[in-house]
Amino acid sequence: MARLNLQGVCALLLVGSFGFAQDADPVGQALALQKTTQKAIAAAEPSIACILVSRSDSYRHFGQPPPGPEGTGKLGGFEPQLVRPPQGLSEEDKKDLIRKLDLADPQHVPEAFGSGVVIDPAGLVLTNYHVVRDATKVFVRLPGNKTSYADIHAADPRSDLAVLRLLNPGVLPLPAVSLGDASKLERGQFVLSLANPFAAGFRDGQPSASFGIVSNLRRRILSGPTREEERVKPLYHYGLLLQTDVRLNVGCSGGALLNLRGELIGITTAFAAIQGGETPGGFALPLDQGMNRVLAALKRGEEVDYGFLGVGFKEKNDPNPGVTIQFVTPGSPAEMEARLRVHDSILAVDGIPVEESDDLFLHLGTHLAGSKVKLKVRRSGSRDATTVTVTLAKFYVPGKKIASSTGQRPFFRGVRVDYSSLVAQQAPGMGRIPTGVLVTEVQPGSIAEQAKLRPGEIVTHVNEQPVTSPAGFYQVVGRITGPAEFSLYHFGPQDPAPKVVLK
């Protein structure tokens, strides 16, 4: 079992006891806390994973190419039988290559590693996106000698979260950690971490425990393991993170931050260790109401559809509450439904005050596309506030996203659609967001491809019925048994809109 040194905590309790209740038994209080932490550790420990990662392209020598088509997350296991041996390798070199690529070998130290948390008995393990980014093989080791190769069930760069699916049915069912509520955390609250620093559990899967407090809330990191081409900031740039004095070293990314009940309240991330920061503590992604919406989508194996309002802000330099709108994207929910205008101010989202633009981006970002939010707005020139309800469109997130399920946007006769708001964000100079749905995928050899439908086109009507969202599109096509006539958005000035018929 993971062990915890509580000498420092006992000393803290001794000092505190003499300050507040000199007749109390400080040693008894310390032992009670020790028993509580040990109980929490014991409850959560079977759910903590050590994740071993390879990014090698040498698996092709074993007839196992890198992951399949973009976004599938299919990594598979490892069958150590060379089918295309590299030229010039001796037999000993070949054996050494097998040892290095076989992540199941407990004697071989992996090239990359992290931690994870079981969140579903069916074999779903939550970790950080950056732990498994660009992986060609992923292996998971749990306490009790439970091991399995894993596929990436779903992964999302903006939240830095990924969910793995274990491939070995022999380890199922697994004990899943109980979920807590990070929105109730306060500074000074005791917390525990269970993770695998420096891959200490890569042989036996046994995690290490650490004890500390919540140092602060809504912390931001201005740099991290993101790629230069990813223009959109991750959520942790908007003041999302919990800060804790729990020690988090390399390998703790993806570990569990627990309350004293043993409930999962955050996913630890070793940003400071990754960047070489000299700090005794670390950070965690909180599992609050907003992040749980993101997590729910990943558990379903779906892409996370972040909410998009369609407004921009000037830098705040006045003490007034809220943020003042600098521009409104034409055709966006902000213009079409909320009727927002330049110089209006947004004061709150669903009753949560907005003090700066980061607050708004975070609150809207953790609402998903298609959801309704209430905005408290003060119109330009008015002293009074009003409340408007708006349905969010979809925010464009660059970078590689992995989804094993098409979710609520399946293929219809070979075509799959998404929110048209993505068009204006990918091509900012195009102007107004077209009313309709965006064709994002066309399956090769499908009816849609034969009809010459192409990704990037906008469908405005189906059988003369207007479609303004993916939900509306799938509702219409779900009733169609015969031909489906798509009217397409025409970007030219006068020509009639083209039509495509899927029979």
N, C-alpha and C positions, 0 to 999 in steps of 0.2 A: 504494500500500500504506500502511496505517496506520503512523505513525512513533512512536518512543518515545525520549524523552530520558533517558539513563542516567547523566548526570553525577553526580547524587546517589548513585546506586547504586555507581558507580566509586569515589567518595570513601569510601563505607562499606566497600567491599572493601579499599581501601588501608589504612584505619585497622585493619580486622580482620586484615589480612595481617601487619602489623607486630606485632600483638599475639600472633599464634599461630605464624607461620612466616616469619621474617624473610628466609630464603633463597628463599622462593617469589617468583614473578613476579606482583606485584599487578595490573599492567596486563594481563598474559595472562589472569589469572583474570577480570578485568572484561570483557575481550573475549569470553571463553568464555561468560560469563553473557549478554552482549549477543547473541551468536549464538543461544543457547538461546531467549531471549525472542523474537527475530525469527522463529525457526523456528516457535515456538508461535503467534505472531500470524498468520503466513502460513498456517498450517494451519487456523486457526479463522475468519479474516476472511471467507471466502466465505459463511459460515453466519450472519453477523450482519446483522440487518435494521433498517431505520429504519421505524417504524410511524407513519403519519399518520392522524389520527382527526378525524372531524366529528361533532358532536352536533346539527347543525342539523335543523330539521323542514321546511326549504324544499324538500327533495327531492320532496315531494308535488306541487309545480308541474311536475315532469317525469314525472308518472305513476309515481313511485317512492315509495310510502308508507314510513314508518318500518318497522323490522323486523317480521316476520310474527308469528304467534301466540306467546304467552309461551313462552320457552324454546327456540325453534327456532334462534336465532342466524343466520337468513337475512338478510343485508344486501344482497348483490348488488353488481353493478358500477354504473356511472353512464353513462347515455345522455343527453348534453347537448342534449335537444330539448324545449323547453317545450310542454306540452300544456294546461296551465291557468295562463297567465301571470298574475302578480299585477297587480291593477288599479293604474293610474297610473304604471307604470314606463316610462321611455323605452327606446329600443333600446339605448342605451349602458348604461343601468342593468341591462337584461336580460343583456347581455354580461358585465357586471361580476359579476352573480349567478352566471352559469355559471362564470366563472373562480374564484370563491370556493368553489364546491361541487365543482369538478373537482380532486380530490386528486392526479390524475395530472399536473397542470400543474406542471412543476418551477420555474416562476417565482412561484408563489403560496405564501406561507408558511402552513402549516396552523395552525388554531386550537388543536390539541392534538396531542401527539406523544409517542413513547416509542421503545423499542428492543425487539428480539426476537431469538430464536435458532432456526435451523432444526434440528428434531429428527428429521425424517423426510424422506427423498428425495421422497416423494409430495406434499410441499408443506405440511407441518405446521410451524407456527412458534409457539414458546413465548414468552409475555410475561407481564406482571403483569395481574391482573384489573382493577386500578384504571386501567390505561392505556386499556382499551377499554370500560369501564363506560358504559352508556347511549349507546353509539355508534350512529349511523345509517349511517355509511360508514366503512370501514377500508381503507387503501391501504398496501401494503408495497413498499418499495424496497430492493433488494439490490445488492451490488457487481456490476460488470459490466453495468449498465443492465438488470437483471432486475426487472420491476415487475409488480404484480398487485393488483387489488382482492381482498378476502378476506372470508369469512364467519367467524363465531365458531363454531368446531367444538365447543368445550365451555369453560365458565367456572365458576369456583368462588370465592365470596367469602371463605370461611374460610381457604383457603390463599393467597389473593391471586394465583392462577395462572389463566391462560387459554391455550387453544390455538387458533390461527387456521388455517383451511384456504384456501390460495391458489386463486383461481378461473381463473387464466390457465394452461392446460395447456402453453403455449409455453415456459414457464420451467422445466419439469420435465424430468428429475429434478434436484433440488437437492442440493448437498453438505451432509450433516448433520454437526453437530459430534459429536465423540467424547465419551462420558459418562465422568466420573471418579467418585470416591467421597468425598464430603465428610466421612464419618465418620472418615476417617483424617487429617484436618487437625489441625495443632497451631499454637499461637500462635507467631508469628515466621516462619511458612512464607511463602515468596515466592508472590505471586499476581499475575495480570494481569486487567485488565478491558478488554472491547471493547464499546463502546456508542456512542450518538449524542447527546452532550450538546447541549442547546439545538437539537435537530434539525439538527445540523451536516451530516448526510448526507442531508437530504431531497431534495437535487438529484441527487447521484451515488451515494448509498447507501454511501459509504465511511465505516466506523466510525473512531472515535478510540481510541487505546490509552492505558492508564495502568498504572503499576507500583507495587506496594506489598507489604505483608505482612498476614497475618491478625493483627489486633490482639487479638481475643478471640473466645470461643465462647459459645454459649447466651446471647446478649443479648436483651433484651426492649425493646419500645417501647410505652409506655403510652397513646399517642395516635397517630392516623394517619388516613388517608383512608377512614374507615368511616362508616356512616350511623347516626344516633341511634336509628333504629328497629331496628337489628340488635343484638339483646340479647346474642347469643353472641359471645364474644371471638374474634378471628382467632387463628390458631395462633402468630403472632409475639408475642402478648401473654404466651405461656408460656415465653419464653426460648428461642426457636427460632433466632434470627438469628446469622449470622456478622457480626462487625464487622471492617472493614478500613480501613487508612489510604489506600487507593486513592480518588482524588477522584471523587465521583459527584454530578454536577449534575442539574438538571431535564432530563429527556430520557433519562437513564440507566436509568430503571426498565424492567426487562425485558431488560437487557443481560446479557452473559456474564461470569461470574467464572471464570477459568481457572487451572489449575496450570501449571507450566512445561513440561508435556508437551502443552499445548494442549487438555487435557480439561476439559469443563464440570463444575464442582463447585458452582456456585451461580448464581442469577438475581439480578442487582443490583437494588436498589430505592432510589430517591432520597428516602427519607422525610425526612431532615434538610433537604434542599433544598426539598421541598414545604412543610415547616412553617417555613421561614425560619431554620433552625438555623445557627449559626456554627460549622461543624465542617469540618475538612479531609478527613474520611473519609466512610464510609457503611456500608451494610449490604447483606446478600445473604441470600436464602432458600437454605439448603443443599440440595443434591441428594444426600441420604443414603438409607439403606434405607427409612426411613419416608416421606419425601417422594416417593421414586420410586414407591411404591405409589399415591400420589395422582396423580402424573404419568401413570402407566400407565392409570388410569381416564380421565383427560382425553384421552389420545391415542386411546383407543377411542371418544371422543365421548360418554362417559357421565357421569351425575351421580356425584359422589364420595359414597359411602355411609360416613360416618365411624362408628367404633365407639362403642358406648354400653354402659357397665357398670351404671350406676344407683346410684351412691353419692355422698354429700356429706361434706364434712370441716369440722371446726372449725379455726380459725386455730391454727397450731402455735406453742406457747410452751414446749416442752421439748426437751432435747437428744437424746432417744431417736430412733433411726432409724425411718424410715417415717412414714406419716400415719395418724391415727386416724379411723375412720369415725364421722360424726355422725348420718347417717341413711341408710337403704336404701330405695330405691323399691320398693313392693310389686309383685310380678310381674315384676321386672327380672331379668336374668341374674345379678346380684349375689345376689339372694335365692333364686331358683329353682335355679340350677345351682351357684354358688360357695358358697351357704349362709352368706354374710357377714352379720354382725350388728353392731349399734351397739357401739362400743368395740373392735371388732377393728381391727388395724393392717395396712396393706399395706406391705410392705417392698421389693418389687421386682416388675417386670413383665418377663417373659422374660429374667430374669437381670440386668436393668438396675436398679440401686438407685434407690429413691424417697426423696428427702430432704424434699420438700415437695409440696403438692397440685399445683402447676404441673407438676412432673415427671410425675405420674400422668396428668393431662389431656393432656399432650403425647404421652406414650408410647401411651396408649390412642387418642388422636385420630388418630395416623398409622397405626393398624391399622384395617382396614375392617370394616364390619358383616359378620357371618358367619364372621369369622376366629377362630381359637382362640388364646388367650393363657394363659400360665402366671403365676399370681400367687403370690408368696411372702407368706404371711399369718401373723401372730401373733394367735391367738385371745385374746379378752378374758380376763384372769386367768391366762394361760399364759405361761411364759418361752420355750417352744419354738416354732419356726416350722414351718409346713407348706406344702406346695405344692398349689394347686388349679388345675385347668384349666377355663376358662369360654369359651363362645361368645358373642361380642359381638352385641348388637342394634344398632339404628341411632340415631345422634345427630341431633337436629333442628337444622338450620342455617337460620335465616331469611335473607331477602334473595333477590335474583334469581339463580337458577342456570340455566345454559344447557347443554343436552345435545342433540346431534343424533342420538343413538342411544338406544333404550330398553334396550339391553344385555341383561342376564340377566333383565329384568323386562318382557317384551313384553306386548302386548295379547292377551287370550284372550277371544274373542267380544265384544270391545269394552270389556273391563274390565282395568285394570292395578292391581296391588297392591304394598304395601310393608310395612315392619315396623310392628307395632302399638305398638312403643315410642314412635313419634312422637306418639301420641295423648296420653299422659300428659305429655309435654314441652310440647305446645302448649296443653294445658288442665291445668295442674298440680293443680287442685283436684279432679280427677275420681277420684283415689285409685289403685286398682290398675290396672296395665297389663293389658288383656284378653288372653287367650290366643287367638291367631288372626293374621290378616293384615288390614291396613288397605286398604280400597278408596280409591285416590288419584285415579284418572282413569276416566271413562266416556265413550266416544266417542259423539258425537251420531249418532242414527239407528241405532246398533248394537243387537245382540240384548240386550246388558246394559241399555241404556237402555229398550228396549221392555219389559223385565222389571221396570222401575222400580228398578233397582239404583242407588244414589246414592253419590257420594264421601263418605267419613267413616264408612261402615258397616264392621263387622268381620266377616269370614268365618271361622268356627271349624271348619267341616267342608265337604268337597266329596264328594258321594255317600257321606255318612256316614263318610268317612275324615278324621280330625283333621288340620288344617294349622296349624303353629305358626311357620312362617317363610316368606318368599317362595320360597326354594328348594324347600321342601316342597310349597307350593302348585303351583308350575309342574311339579314332578315328577308330581303327581297328575293335573293337568289335561292333561298331555302324553300321557296314556294314554287319555283319554276321546274316544270317537268319537260317542257318542249324547248324550242330555240330560245336563246338569251341574246337580245340585241343590246350591245353596249354603245352608248353615245359618248364620244371622247371630247375632251376639252380641246378647243382649237386656239393655239397661241397667236394665230394671225389675226388681222383686223376685220376682214369682211367675209372670208370664205365660210361656207356652212360647216357645222361640226361633222367630222367623219364618224362613221358607224362600223362596228364590227359585230358579226353574228357568230355566236358559239352554238353549234347544233348538237 
